[in-house]
Amino acid sequence: MPTKLINPMNEAPLRVSLPPARLRSLQGKTVGLLDISKTGGNLFLDRLEQLLRERFHVANVVRTAKPTFAKPAPPGIIEQLRTVDAVVEALAD
């Protein structure tokens, strides 16, 4: 049987895109807080939510959490976060 060599590199072409425009202010905006379900992430996001409301006067905070940090967020969570102006993801341990 002949030997078959497989290239482990991803050869898919990259699509380059510009990042979205930076928000001038968070005042009156809706901010999404995504907890990836690692230990301590909820504590970080609790404090961040408090600061966002007190110092930056956000209009609304949407909290959501991934079922596990080991996998990508399910489509329902991604769709929920598409409705907000900005997202912060907690990567704490």
Helices and strands as residue ranges (DSSP letters): E 30-35, H 41-55, E 60-65, H 75-81, E 86-90
